[in-house]
Amino acid sequence: MNKTELIEAIATRSNSTKAQTTIMLNGLLDVIQENMASGNDVQLVGFGTFSVTERAGREGRNPATGKAITIPAKKVVRFKPGKTLSDAAAAVKKTNVAKSVKPKQTTKKK
């Protein structure tokens, strides 16, 4: 589901227009972003918690050259799903899951 589909679904359920729903959704996203930018967590009970954490600096490797490089510390966004969301996701039946297909192995005759 993308943002447009989400707006359509919310508008249908709330009996409001798509324009009103778009304004509300954009407002919600702005409030979440502003609070996280100021270092506050955003907790939506039953859905989950958005938080900002510090990722420590570490040493990595340049895949092209193999040379060691230093990856600097930075702040990252974390999302911890709430129990209701986790339970809903766990209850989803597995359908249309792409299965890994192994190539057929051929035996060469000598």
C-alpha positions, 0 to 999 in steps of 0.5 A: 500500500502506498500513500495514495492508497492509504489516503483512499482507505482512510477517507472511505472509512472516515466518510471524509474527502480525500483532500481532508484526509490528505491534510490530516495525514500530512499533518500527522507525519509533520508532527511525528517528524518535528517531535523526533527532530527535537529528540522526543519519542512518538508512542502510538499505543497498540501501533508502536513507538518511533524513537531516535537512537545513536549508532556508534561509529565503527570500522568498515571496508570499502567493497571495491578496494578492500581498504579499511574505512571509518564509518562515523556515528550518526542518529538513526530512526527506530520503530518498535511495533506495539503488541496489537500490530505484532499480533496482527502481522503474526496472524497473516497467512502466508500467500503469494510469497516468492519461493526461492527457485534453485536452478536445476543441476545437470550432470555431465556425462564423461 
